Amino acid sequence: MINKTSSSISNNISKLCDKMDFKIIDLFSAYTWKRLIFEKKLHMKEVLKNYSGIIFLLLGISVGSIIGITAPGIVEYIKPLGDIFLNLLFVSVVPLVFFAVSNSIASLEQQSKFGKIILIMALTFLFFILTAAIFTICAVYLFPVSGVSGSSEAITEAANNDTWGDRIVGFFTVGEFTALFSRQNMLALLIFAFMTGFAARKTGEKGEPFRVFIASGYEVMKELLLLIMNLAPIGLGAYFAFQVATLGPQLFGFYAKPLGLYYIAGIIYFFVFFSIYAFMANGQKGVKSFWTNAIYPSLTAISTCSSFATMPANLQAASKIGIPNSIANLVIPIGTTLHKNGSSMSSIIKIYVAFLIIGKDFFDPSNLLLALGITVFVSIVAGGIPNGGYIGEMLMISVYKLPQEAIPAVMIIGTLVDPLATVLNAVGDVVAAMFVNRFVKT
């Protein structure tokens, strides 16, 4: 009897434990499932946050387009919103360029022991950026985009009868100090900012208060520009309504063609040229190793739309490829700021679009040389400045003496190509590190 009772109790305990195990498993499964849902929602929020600027800009452009088509009579009342946005952009970009460039030069540290790596890295960045720019020039030459009918009449080109000697003097210098801070003299401002930064660096302790001032000024102007850029959907939407009402629905096809050309050329550059660079770095083994480890940084760049957010993935990929830390930890962080393949390609596309709008010949040799110079600046110097692409556009408008009406078009193009440009910018740092490693004996 006792044995039967003991056996019964044992069976009951066993059944109870089984039930408890099932409950624990159910609870754990429910917790895991809820956690996965939470993480997925959090990831979606991050993606929406990273792409919110593009989404709102597209929304503003869409609303502006609808107004321009359905109610062209009210466009003249909303166009001042676009003018206000551009004026705010002009007055904030100019001091930001001065503070950003002078501060970056003044805060440089001595890096003589890294001299060889720095030199090869700089040459690699320049080679990649110019290659991307020249490839894009060839693409727009072989597959030209037709201009918008009536655009050259709608946008008046400023007459420029200056000689080349006068233009060169005007590019690099101005006659009055106050003229430096005009958006028409951006190149002269850049040179003055470089010289100011070097002078502040050479003054040592006596120049410390001034270095603190320009560092503080950079932070203030950076935040001001970010605040102004929050108005971009309204300002560019108003300008787009004006363009649609003035030029007609054919404008949509005009924007679609350079966008399509950029994405096709960008994808070709991504797969073909990155493979060539990897092969030059380490042969077939380099190509296989690069593409095996480039998937994660590529997906990170697409999902975050940020080169800085992709930096950890790039460092991880470089480690798996076998790039020494002494090179990867230098090339990738600096490249995140100063090496922009995608920005190089988008710079050429934007200049080309601006020339189409005003009816000028983009393929004139002097214009192409200036385009390459502007592209190098946009890809390297402006890379460390928030919304540096817009600063490059100001420089483009200044150097080519283009009307300000061309700015909204190139800003819209620049925003819409940003996802692929980010991938090219970010993943290009990994193959650049491979390239530098090939020519540096460690």
SVG drawing of the C-alpha trace seen along z (x, -y; Angstrom):
<svg xmlns="http://www.w3.org/2000/svg" viewBox="-6 -96 64 98">
<polyline fill="none" stroke="black" stroke-width="0.4" points="0.0,0.0 2.8,-2.3 4.6,-1.5 1.5,-2.2 1.0,-5.5 4.7,-6.4 4.5,-5.6 1.3,-7.6 2.9,-10.6 6.0,-10.2 3.8,-10.2 1.9,-13.2 5.1,-15.1 6.5,-14.1 3.3,-15.3 3.5,-18.5 7.1,-19.1 6.3,-18.4 3.5,-20.9 5.8,-23.5 8.5,-22.8 5.9,-23.4 4.8,-26.6 8.4,-27.8 9.0,-27.0 5.9,-28.8 6.8,-31.8 10.3,-31.8 8.9,-31.5 6.5,-34.3 9.3,-36.5 11.5,-35.7 8.8,-36.4 7.9,-39.7 11.6,-40.7 11.9,-39.9 8.8,-42.0 10.2,-44.9 13.6,-44.7 12.0,-44.7 9.9,-47.7 12.9,-49.5 14.8,-48.7 12.0,-50.0 11.9,-53.2 15.7,-53.6 15.2,-53.1 12.4,-55.6 14.4,-58.1 17.4,-57.8 15.3,-58.2 12.8,-60.7 14.6,-63.6 14.2,-62.0 10.6,-61.0 9.6,-64.5 11.4,-66.0 9.6,-63.7 6.4,-64.6 7.1,-68.3 8.1,-67.9 4.9,-65.8 2.6,-68.5 4.4,-71.2 4.1,-69.3 0.3,-68.8 -0.1,-72.5 2.0,-73.5 -0.2,-71.3 -3.7,-71.9 -3.4,-75.4 -0.7,-77.3 -2.4,-80.6 -1.3,-80.4 2.3,-79.5 3.4,-83.2 2.1,-83.4 4.1,-80.3 7.3,-80.9 8.5,-83.4 8.7,-80.4 11.3,-78.9 13.2,-82.2 13.2,-82.6 14.6,-79.1 17.4,-79.7 18.3,-83.0 18.6,-81.4 20.7,-78.7 23.0,-81.3 23.7,-83.2 24.4,-80.1 26.6,-78.2 29.2,-81.0 30.2,-81.4 30.0,-77.6 32.6,-77.1 35.0,-79.6 34.7,-78.1 34.7,-74.5 37.8,-74.8 39.9,-77.1 39.0,-74.9 40.0,-71.7 43.4,-73.1 44.0,-74.7 43.3,-71.5 45.5,-69.2 48.1,-67.2 51.5,-66.3 51.4,-62.9 54.9,-62.5 55.3,-58.9 52.3,-58.0 53.7,-60.0 53.9,-57.2 50.4,-55.8 48.9,-59.3 50.5,-60.0 49.4,-56.8 46.0,-57.1 45.6,-60.7 46.7,-59.6 44.3,-56.6 41.4,-58.8 42.2,-61.2 42.6,-58.4 39.3,-56.8 37.4,-60.1 38.7,-61.3 38.0,-57.9 34.4,-58.0 34.0,-61.5 35.6,-60.7 33.4,-57.6 30.3,-59.6 31.4,-62.2 31.7,-59.4 28.3,-58.1 26.5,-61.4 28.4,-62.0 27.4,-58.5 23.8,-58.7 22.9,-62.4 19.8,-63.8 17.7,-66.2 17.1,-69.6 13.7,-71.0 12.1,-72.9 11.9,-76.6 14.1,-76.2 16.8,-78.5 14.2,-81.1 12.6,-80.6 15.9,-80.9 18.0,-83.9 21.7,-83.3 23.9,-86.0 26.1,-87.6 29.8,-87.2 32.2,-89.0 35.2,-88.7 38.5,-87.5 40.1,-84.3 42.7,-86.4 40.0,-88.3 38.1,-85.1 41.2,-83.4 41.8,-86.5 38.2,-86.5 38.3,-82.7 41.1,-83.0 40.9,-86.6 38.7,-89.5 39.4,-93.2 37.6,-93.8 37.5,-91.8 33.7,-92.1 33.4,-90.6 34.9,-87.3 31.6,-86.6 29.5,-86.7 28.3,-83.4 29.6,-84.7 33.2,-84.3 33.2,-80.9 36.6,-79.8 38.3,-82.9 36.7,-82.3 38.0,-78.7 41.6,-79.9 41.3,-82.6 39.9,-80.0 42.9,-77.7 45.4,-80.5 43.6,-81.5 43.7,-78.0 47.4,-77.6 48.1,-81.0 46.1,-80.0 48.0,-76.7 51.4,-78.4 50.7,-81.0 50.9,-78.3 49.6,-79.3 49.0,-82.9 46.5,-81.7 44.6,-79.4 41.7,-81.8 41.2,-82.3 41.3,-78.5 38.7,-78.0 36.6,-80.8 36.7,-79.1 36.0,-75.7 33.0,-77.1 31.9,-79.0 31.9,-75.8 29.7,-74.0 27.2,-76.9 27.0,-77.3 26.7,-73.5 23.6,-73.5 22.2,-76.5 22.5,-74.8 20.8,-71.7 17.9,-73.8 17.5,-75.5 17.6,-72.2 14.5,-71.2 12.7,-73.7 13.9,-72.0 10.6,-70.1 8.7,-73.4 11.2,-75.5 12.0,-73.1 8.4,-72.1 7.5,-75.7 10.3,-76.0 9.2,-72.7 5.6,-74.1 7.0,-77.1 9.1,-75.0 6.2,-72.7 3.8,-75.6 6.5,-77.3 7.9,-74.4 5.1,-71.9 4.8,-68.2 7.7,-67.4 9.9,-68.4 9.2,-65.0 10.7,-63.2 13.7,-65.6 14.5,-64.6 13.8,-60.9 16.4,-60.6 19.5,-61.9 18.3,-59.9 18.1,-56.7 21.5,-57.4 23.0,-57.9 21.6,-54.7 22.7,-52.6 26.1,-54.2 26.5,-53.9 25.6,-50.2 28.0,-49.5 30.7,-51.4 29.9,-49.5 30.3,-46.1 32.9,-46.6 35.3,-49.3 35.3,-48.0 36.2,-44.5 39.0,-46.1 40.3,-47.9 40.2,-44.7 42.0,-42.8 44.7,-45.5 45.0,-45.2 45.3,-41.4 44.5,-39.6 41.6,-37.2 41.9,-36.4 41.3,-40.1 38.2,-40.2 36.7,-37.1 37.7,-38.3 36.2,-41.8 32.8,-40.7 32.6,-38.0 32.9,-40.7 31.3,-43.7 27.8,-42.4 27.3,-43.5 28.7,-47.1 26.5,-47.4 23.3,-46.5 24.3,-48.7 24.8,-51.7 21.4,-51.1 19.5,-50.7 21.1,-53.6 21.8,-56.0 24.9,-57.1 28.6,-56.6 29.4,-57.1 26.9,-54.4 28.6,-52.0 32.1,-52.6 32.0,-49.8 30.8,-47.3 33.7,-48.6 36.3,-48.0 34.9,-44.5 35.0,-43.7 38.6,-45.1 39.7,-42.8 38.2,-39.7 39.8,-40.6 43.2,-40.7 44.0,-44.4 46.4,-45.4 44.8,-47.5 47.5,-50.1 46.1,-50.8 42.4,-50.0 42.1,-52.2 43.5,-55.1 42.1,-54.8 38.5,-53.9 37.8,-56.6 39.4,-59.3 37.9,-57.9 34.4,-58.1 34.8,-61.8 37.1,-62.5 36.6,-59.7 33.3,-59.9 33.0,-58.0 29.2,-58.4 29.4,-62.1 31.9,-62.4 29.5,-60.9 26.5,-62.9 28.5,-66.1 29.1,-65.5 25.4,-64.6 24.3,-67.8 26.6,-70.1 25.4,-68.4 21.7,-69.0 22.4,-72.6 24.0,-73.1 21.0,-71.5 18.6,-73.8 20.4,-77.0 21.3,-75.7 25.1,-75.8 27.6,-73.3 28.8,-71.1 31.4,-69.3 33.4,-72.5 37.0,-71.6 37.2,-74.5 33.8,-73.5 34.9,-69.9 38.2,-70.9 36.3,-73.1 33.8,-70.3 36.6,-67.9 38.0,-70.5 34.7,-71.1 34.1,-67.4 37.4,-66.9 36.4,-69.6 32.9,-68.3 34.2,-64.7 37.2,-65.5 37.0,-69.0 33.2,-69.3 32.9,-65.7 33.6,-66.6 30.9,-69.3 27.2,-68.5 25.2,-68.8 28.6,-69.4 26.9,-68.6 24.9,-71.8 28.2,-73.7 29.5,-72.2 26.5,-73.4 27.1,-76.9 30.7,-76.6 29.4,-75.4 26.9,-78.2 29.7,-80.7 32.4,-79.4 30.2,-78.9 28.2,-82.1 24.9,-80.2 21.6,-81.7 20.3,-80.7 17.2,-79.1 19.4,-76.2 20.1,-75.4 16.7,-73.6 17.2,-71.3 20.6,-70.1 19.5,-69.9 16.6,-67.6 18.9,-65.4 21.5,-65.2 18.8,-64.1 17.3,-61.5 20.6,-59.8 21.7,-59.8 20.9,-56.0 23.2,-54.7 25.7,-57.5 26.0,-56.4 26.7,-52.8 29.4,-53.9 30.9,-56.3 30.9,-53.8 31.9,-50.6 34.5,-52.4 36.5,-52.9 37.0,-49.1 38.5,-48.7 40.5,-51.9 42.0,-50.3 42.9,-47.2 44.5,-49.4 46.6,-51.3 47.7,-48.1 48.9,-46.9 51.4,-49.7 52.4,-50.1 55.0,-47.7 54.0,-47.1"/>
</svg>
